Amino acid sequence: ARVPGLTAGVIRGADLFGYVGIEAVLDQMRRKTMKAGFEFNIMVVGQSGLGKSTLVNTLFKSKVSRKSCTPNYEEKISKTVKLQSVSHVIEEKGVKMKLTVIDTPGFGDQINNENCWEPIVKYVNEQYEKYLKEELHVNRKRRIPDTRVHCCIYFLPATGHWLRPIDIEFMKRLGKIVSIVPVIAKADTLTIEERLEFKQRIRQDLAANGIRVYPQKEYDEDAEDRIVNDRIRESIPFAVVGTDKEHQVNGNKVLGRKTKWGIIEVENAAHCEFANLRDLLIRSHLQDLKDVTHNIHYETYRVRRLNESNMNFKLHVGGNPLFLNLLDTEATV
């Protein structure tokens, strides 16, 4: 905020008397990040048989899915949907990332899938509640462990038709509390023409139902962001193929799926859009996904909970301090 009576201006490099070294802060930030590492929590949702585990393994070029190892967290929330998470520390060129993959086996697999999204909504909100309670501690940790879901990849079956009611309802509800990136799973079962038509129908369905998927236009920070994100929005949902198998193509080893028509190269943009998804999640928008989670989704949850706590305080004459009710009660989801 501007202080009355004070003026602010921009002093550029050409106007400085000499070298100050401001840009060195970038090296400081880089060293600090490399030393501490960072967390990235990704949720995968979709019915069985869509290749969720394979795609996640392909994304991070390692066995990180729940099917590749023993889950470190498992909670049976209902008779139909379990939530399982697996964490790994991935290190590349001195940068450490604690990756947590949250899987939702059982989602969409029942004859009656009514309200099957509720355990997932509950889980997402529980992570916000956990983070909020840590923030409100008088002697809080210097670095709060972050278990909040930074991104939800939603797998759509390659039907070639329209979104199903379960797809619409899930993305409508989850899009309000977490960043959703929809993908067409096993896209190699569609022809190029079928794929393009299916993608167009899905975008029409998303718009007609007011479904917010990442990246949302209202979160673009400037014109440059808008240009980049418009290209992404025009490509959503990404038509993807996952595999952990390598094949020889023209003397080179490539990740691909062997079919009777030939090798589908996973990282070849002419074959599928896996590379677009990987670039979005890891190479270009990973930090933005974390920022949107913290500044938009978590902040919305935090304001709501503090308002609820404030209301409860006012209703209790001579009651506890303002935040005591929030700290002592179970999460309201």
Order of alpha helices (4+ residues) and beta strands (2+ residues): alpha-beta-alpha-beta-beta-beta-alpha-beta-alpha-beta-alpha-alpha-beta-beta-beta-beta-alpha-alpha-alpha-alpha
